[in-house]
Amino acid sequence: MPKTITFNELRRIKDSLPDGATHVIADKLNLSVETVRNYFGGANYDLGTIMGVHIEPGPDGGLVILDDDTILEMALDIIEQKKEQIKQPL
């Protein structure tokens, strides 16, 4: 299902991911890590592919239309899990 988000928000989500999260997403979806990075605004098409990301110029970095939000939803789940772990008492 297509999803629209600003480019800057997409980058904030990527920057909020814990170390190694792009590898986890790539492994679960059987994609290259560079493909996952390209989804979040990277541009290494020698090692990865584009994942149905369309960028339109505009405020806040422009609008990004994602043809498939699977990677985005996985990233948001990982961020939420990270927040829950921080809340857990030792």
C-alpha positions, 0 to 999 in steps of 0.5 A: 500500500503506498505511503506518503511521508516527507523526506526529512521524516524518512531520514529521521526514522533512519537516523533513529534506528539502532546500529545494525537495524538495516542489516536486520531488515535486509536479512528478514526481507532477503535484500541487500543492506544497500537496498535498505539504505537506498529506501531511506534516501541513499543512492548506492545503486551499484550495490543496491536497488531502488525500492519503489521510492518516488521523491517530489520536491517540496518543503521539509525535503520534499514528499516521498511516496513509498510504493511498499511501506514494509521496510518503513513499518519494520523500522518503526517496529524496531524503534518502538522495541528500542524505546520499550527496552529503554523503559524496562527496569534493570 
